[in-house]
């Protein structure tokens, strides 16, 4: 209706002009028209230049394995055969579903046609439509065209989902994959993703005299150039943040460096600290400063303020020369090397350790190895959103089957590393509405600049994975589930969860789509530790962990009985308001010894290699 209203205003203005209703000198219109023509010509020139850049950028696209672009033909064949078998066995069911879909679509068309014939506003009721923020513009409810398009999209989407859900002849894994890719197609064809059926984009283009489309093309070209010919929307303004400038600013020093990592020791903010030092191993899929975005939500700063000597590992962003680096190298030159340095710096025989996500999985491998060697260097361990039992693959099931993993093996054989682009793309498609299509619409169709959002900036600052390590992780842990079942072979030892015996605290997140909490819980129950604590935070993989007490935003669940099934644990659990950080700190304090004089980086006489956050964290991708 807003567009209609503007049209009526223009019509009235034109009538007044033609009838001489206003006394304004029409000679003034010529300069106005001239300025509009200049703007139009300038925009056309920009479009021409940007089009040339777009063609050049797309020409930069390297070769990637076709298996990384979608599921294998085998899955299509299985789905097709299941559909064909269903049609032969029960043709009535399929005909009924087809008739139902066409009946709904035709009914909507006829209702609109009859309303027009009667001179009424042809609008379909939206009371039964599901809530969807993509359709927030009032025109989806008040304008006949957009109203009809939305109803048709919802009807078609439901028809596709129903057809897939009722398809017989597929095993559970294939069904999950077919449903996932069907939903990807449904999301792709949302009318909000196309200019002609997006009222927000059309309104913006009219309001800005097409300038929004020029800005959108600029954003599109920038993203394709940034990703070497591939398309992945920029989620946050890259110029708004500087690691070590306005994020990742907690004071500290790099006290050790090797080819795998930099070890950062943070400066104390208290006169005394707990005797036992603490080291955090963050995931090497992304960078560690997610734990140090801003002082007000920095877990790193908060830990230091509680009186701990804190060390954090900052992993190297590998290039093709790291192709032969595997999980053993991460354990030897990352975990074990860091432990020895922390002990040497502090003079302590034991260290408390934290592992986040994949770094938590590898921490368990290291704990099992230390147990086999009779090494008690780690006094207690904490896991943040960590999977150790991969018997259920959750939302990653579509990407953890042989067709994709085979393609990854071929790709890393060619490149030496699994480029961060493929990882970012995979994670984004798990939440395609929020991480692909939504940002693409705002950036390319609305011409908006990416927001200055620190968490999204971090999300886009991803890293490569060494080829050997990526394949080992996918084959032996994700697919083979060796750590929780037959054991993971490393350093001549068979490592499993039954070898993990240190006091353990695991924090999982209720809506985590990367490391589902029920799977995290199942792994903890298989560990041999007699002292186990499990905390379930509200929210997801990042927000549930980066949850400072000052915000009082997300609560957490606790239950001392860490055994049995996850559902039973949750049913008997108590809900606690606020962040889990203070509860975990009380657990940690009991295992961190008495207070001693605060330790300052460099006090042991070793050289300071760089101020925090170090040099490795600032490295881009050079695959």
N, C-alpha and C positions, 0 to 999 in steps of 0.2 A: 504494500500500500504506500510505502514511503516513496518508491519509485514512481507510482501512479500520481502521487501528490505533486512531485516535482514536475512531472510531465504536464499536469494541469496548470501549474504556476507558469511554466514556459509558454503554454498556449495562451493564457490570459495576457501575459506580457506582450506576445506577438500581436494579439488583437488590438491591444492599446496602441502599439506602435503603428500598425497599419491604419488605424482610424484616426491617428493624430491625437489620441486621448491625452498624451503627455506633451508638454511643451519643450521637452529637452531637445537641444540642437542635435539633429541626426548626424551632423558632421563630426561629432565626437565619437561616433561608432567606428569610423575608419581607423583611427589609431588603435582602438581596442581590438578590432579585427586583425590589424597588422601585428600587434603583440601576440595574439593567439596563434597567428600563422608562423611567427618566428619561433614560438615555443614548440609548435608542431614540427617544424622543420628541424629544430635542434634535437627533439626527441627521436625523429626519424634517423638523423645522422648518428645518434647514439646507438640506436637499434642496429644500424648497418655495421658500425664498428664492433658492437658486442656480438653480432652474429658471426663475424669473421673470427673473433676470439673464441666463440663457442665451438666452431668447427675445428679450430686449431687445438683447443683443449681436449675435445673428444678424440682427436687423432693421437693423443698421448697415451691412450688407454693401452695397457700392456695385455699380454695374453694370460688368461686365467682358465683353469680347468672348467670344462662345461659342467662337471659334476657339482661345482660349487654354486651354480646358478639355479639349481632346483633338484627335485628328487629324480631318481633314475626312471627309465622307461618301465622298469619292472613294476614299480608301484602303480603307474598308469594302467599297465596290463592287468594287475590284480584287481584294481578298482573296476576296470572295464568288464572283466570276466565276472566279477561278483554282480555287477549291474545286469549283465546279459543273462546270467543264470537266474537271477531274481525275476527278470522279465519272462523267461521261458516257464519257470516254475509257478509264478503267480502273476500273470499279465494283468489281472483285474486290479491288483493293488497299485501297480504303476499307473495304469490308466486313470484310476480314481484320484491319485495324487496330481497327475497332470490336469485332469478336469477341474480339480479343486483350485489349483493355481490359476488356470486360465479364467475360471469362473470369478475368482476374486478380482483379478485384473480387469476383466470386462465389466464387472459390476461397478468398480470405481469409475471407469470411463463413462458408462451409461449415466451414472448419478450426476457427474459433472455436465454431461451433454443436456440432460433434462433440466438441470438448474439454469443453464444458459438459455434454453428455450423459454423458460418461464420468467426470464429477466432477473433471476436471482444470482447472488454471488456464489459461483460453483466451488464451494469449499467442502472437503471431506473432514469428518470429525477426527480429532487427534487424541481423544481420550484414551484409546487403546494402544497408542504407539509407545514403545519403550523410551525411557528417558535417555537422551543422547546429546552431550554437549556440542557435538558437531552441528546440530540443528538448532542452535540457540537464537539465531536471527528470527525476529517476528515474522518475516516474510514467508518462512516455511509454514506458518499457520494462517497467514492472512492473504497471501497472494495465490491466485488459482494455479498458476503455472508451477511454482515451487511446491505448493501444497500437494499437487498431483504427483510430481516427480518423487517427492519424499515417500508418499504412500506406495508408489510402484517399487521403489528401492526396498522398502521394508518387506513388502509382499514377496518380491523375488528372493531376498535374502533368506527369509524363513523357508521358502520352498527348497532352496539349495540345502540348508541345514537339515531339514526334515529328510530329504532324499538320502543324504549321507548317513544320518543317524539310523535310518531304517534299512540300510544296506546290509544284507546277510552275506556270509561267505568270506568275511575278513577276520583275521585274528586280531587280538586286542591292540597289538603294536601297530599293525598296518591301519587299523581303524583310527587310532590316535593320529597317525600321520596324515591320513586322508582328511580327517576333520580339521587338522591344523591348516593344511594347504587350502582347503575349501574356504576357511575363514579368511585366509590371506587374500583370496580372490574377491570375497565379499567386501573386505575393507578397501581393496584397490578400486573397486567400481562404485564406491560411495560418490554420490553426486557432488559432494563438497570438494572432491579432488579435481573437478573440472570447471574451467572458467565459465562456460555457458550455463552451468547449473549451480553456481555458487553465488548467492545474492551478495554476500560480503565482498567478494572480489569485484563483482560488477559495480556495486555502489562506490567502492574505493576508486575504480577506474574512472567513473563519471566525475566524482568529486575532485580528482587530481588531474583531470583532462589527460588521462593516460599515463601520467608520470609514474604511477605505482607499478605499471607494467614494465616500464624501463628499469626501475629499481629492482623489480623482480628478476628481470633478465640479467642484470648486473650480479645479483646474488647467486643465480643459477650458474653463471660462468665462473664466478669466484669458487664455488664449491667443486665444480668439475676440475678446475685448474689445481685446486688444493689437493685433490685426491687422485691426481695423475690420470684423468680421463674417466674415472668412476664417479658415480653420483651418490653422495651421502650428505643430507642436510646438515649445515652447521647449527648446533643447538644453542650456542652462547657466543656473545660478542668476543672474538679473540683478542681484541685490543683493550678490553676492560680489565684484564687481570695480568699480573706478572708474578710468577712463582718466585718467592723471596722478596717481592715488592709489597703487594697487598694481600697475598695469600701465601701460606707456608712460611710464616714469619717468626715462629717461636725461636728464641735465641738458642743456638747450639753450635757445634763444630763437627766437621768430618775428622775423625781420629784414625780412620783406617780405610784403605781402598785396595781392592784387587779387581780383576777383570769382570767379576760377577756383581759386585756391590760396593757401595760406600756405607760405612758405619758412622752414624751420627750420634754423638753424645750431647744431650741437652743440658743447658746451664741450669743450675739449681735456683729456685726462688724461695727456698726455706733454709734456715740455718742448719738444720739437721735433716737427715734422710734415713730411710730404712736401710739396714745393713745389706740385705740381698738386693742386687740390682735387677732391673726389669728390661727385657728386650722385646721389641715388637717386630715380627716378620710380616709385612704387608704383602698382598698379592702382586705378582709381577705382570699380570695382565693389564693393570692400570698402575698409577703412581701413588706413592705413600701419602701425599699431602691431602688426600681426602680426610685424613685424621687431623689435619691442621689447616683447614680452610680459612677460618677467621678466629681471632682470640676468643670470641664469645661462644663458638661451637667447636673449639679445638680439643679433642680428646688428649692429644699430646700435651698441650699446655696444662690441662686440668690434672693429668697424672703428675706432672712435675710439681704443680702447686700443692698436691697432697703429700709431698715429701718423699719422692722416689728418685733414684738415679736411673734415668731413662735413656735407653739406646734404641734407635730405630734403624732398620736396614733400608737403604734406598737402592733398588735394583738397577742394573745396567739395562738400557734399551738395546737389545741385540741387533746386529746386522748379519749379513750373509756369512761372515767369518765365524759366527757362532753356530753354524749348522749342525755340528757334531756334539753340541752341549746337551746333556740329558739331565734327568732328575738326580742322578748320582753327583753330577757337577754342582747342582744347586745345593745339595746336601753338604758336600765336602767343602766347597769354596764359599758357600753362603752360610748355612746354619752352623756347621762345625767350626768354621773359621771365625765367625762372629762370636760364638760362645767362648772360644779361647781368648779372643781379644778383650771381651768384656771381663772375663776372669782376671786377665793380666792387668787391666787398667784399674780395677777395683780391689784387687787382692783377695777376692772371694772365691771359694771353691764351687759355689752353686749360684745359679741364675734362674729367675722366674721368666717364662717365655710366653708370648702371645702369638698366635697364628691366625691370619684373616683369610677366609675363603680358600683358594688353592694353596696358599702358604700355610694354612692350618692343616690341610691334608698332608702336605710335605713335612710339617712339624711332627705329625704322628709317625711318618716313616722314620724320621730322625730319632724320635723317642724309642721306637722299637729297636733301631740300630744301637742306640746307647745302652739299652737293656741287654742286648745280646753281648755287648762288649764289657758289661759291668761298669759302665761310666755313669756316675750320678750327677753330672754337671747341671742338669735341669731339675730344679726342686719342685716346681709345679708348672702346669700348663693351662692356658686359657685359649679357647677356640671361639673365634667370631664367625658366625654363619659358615660353618665348615661341613663339608660332606666327606665321610670316610667309608660309608656303605653306599655303593652305587647300584644295588640290586634293583632299585626303582629309579628310572632316569628322569621322571617328571616332565616338565615342559620342554626339556632338551631332547626328548625322545626323537622328534623328527630329524634332528641333526646328528644323532649319535649312532646311526645305522651305517652299514658298510658302504652304501653308495656315496655318502658324504665323506666318511672317514677315508675311503679309498681315494677320493678326489683331493683331500687334504694331503695325503701322502704324496700324491703325484705333484701337487703344487709346491710343497716344501722341498721336494727333490729338485725342482727347477729353481726355486728362489733361495733356498737355504734357510728361510724363516717363514713362519706363517704371518703374513703381513697383518698389521693391526686393522686394516680396512675390513678384512674378512671377519675378524672377531667382532668389531663394532657393528657390522651389518647383521651378524647373527643375533647379537643381543638386542639390537633395535627391532628386529622382526618379531621378537617375543612380545613387544609392546608397540606394534606398528602404528597404531592410531596416535600415540603420544610421542613416539620417537622418530617416525618417518613422515607420515602423511600430514599430521598437524603442523609440524615445523615447515614442511615443504609448502603447504598452502599459505602460511603466513609469510614465508620468505619469498617464494616465487610468484604467487598470484596476488598477494597483498602488497608486496614490495617492502615489507617491514624488516628492519634490522634485527638480528638475533638479540635476545635479552641479555643483560649483564647479570647472569646467574652463575655464581661460583661453582655450584655442584654440577651444572650442565657443562661448564667449561672443563672441569676435571673429567667428566664423562667422555668428552671428546679428545682428551689428551692421553690416548691409549698407546700401548706399546706392542712391539712385535714379540713373537715367541720363537725360540730356537727350534729348528725343524725336528731334531731328534726328540727333544723334550715334549713337543706338542703331540707327536705320534705316540710316545710312551704313555703320556697322560690319557690320551683318548683310547688307546688299545688296551693297556694293562689296568688302568683304574676305572675309567668310565664304562668301557665295554666289558672288560674282564672281571671287574670288581675284585681284583686280587687281594687288596689290602684287607678286606672283610671276609674273604673266603679262603682261597688256596695259599695266599701269601704273595708278597711282592719281592722278587729277587733283586738284591742290591748288595754290593760289596761282599759277595759270596755268602750272604745270609738270606734266610727266608723271613721277611718282616710282615707281621700281621697285627691286628688290633689286640690280640691276646697278649702281645708283648708290651702294651702300653699300661704302665702300672703307677705312674706318678699321680698325685692329686690333680683332679681335672675339673675345670669350670667351663661349661659350654654355653654360649649365648647364641640363640637362634632368633629369627624374626618371623612374625606371624604371617605376613603376606609376601614373604620372600619368594620370587619366581625363579631365582637362580639356584639357591640352596634351600629347598623346601624344609621347613622346620621338622616335619615328621620324619624325613629321611636323615636329617642331622641327629635327631633324637635316637633313631634306630642304631646309628653308628656308635653313639656314646654308650648305649646299653651293652654293646659287644666288647667294649674295652675292659681290661682286667683291673683297672684302678678301683681300689676299695673306697676311695674318697672322691665322690662325684657330685657335682652340682650342675643343675640345668636351669637356665633362665630363658624364658620366652618373652621377647620384647614385642610390643605392637609395632606396626609398620613393616617396611621392606628391607631389602638387602643393604642399603646405605642409610636411609633415614632412621631405621631401627637401631643402628649402631651409633651413628652420629646424632645422639639424642641427649644434649646437655641438660643437667638438672635445672638450670635457670629458666629454660623454656617451659617446663612443666607440660610438655605436649603429649608424649606417649608413655603409657604405663607398661607394666610387665607382670608376667605370671611366674609363680614359684611353687615347687612341690618337692620336698626332700627325697621322695621315693623315685629314684631314677632307674626304673626297671619296667618290664612289661611293654604294653603298647602305648603309643603316643596319645591316642584318644583317651585312654584311661588316665594317663598322667594329667592331661589338661582338665578332664572332668573333676578331678580331685584337687586341682591347683587353686591357689589363692591369687586374686588380682591385687596388684599394688600400684597405687598412683605414682606417676612420675618416672624419671629415668632409672635405669638399672645400674648406672655408673656407681653411685654410692654403695649399693649392696655388693657389687663386685669388689670395690675397694676394701670393704670390711673383710671379705673373704681373702683378698690378696694380702692385706696387712698381717693377718694371722700367720702367713707363710713367708713373711719378709723380714723377720727378725727385729731386734731392737734398733733404736735410732743411733746414728753416728754422725760425725761432722760431714756437712755437705761436700760432695766431690765436684771439683771444677774441671772442665775439659782442659787437658794439657798439663794438669798438676803432676801427673806421673812422669813428666819429662819428655813425653813424645811430642812430635811436631803436630801442629794443627794444619791440616791439608786444605781446608776451605771452611768458610762459615756455612752454617745451615741455611738453606736446605741442600747444599752441596751442588755438584756439577752434573752428576748422572741424571738427576730429575729434570734437568732443563734440556736434555737432548731430545731432538725430534726423531722422526723415522728416517733411516737411511738404508732401507732394505735393498 
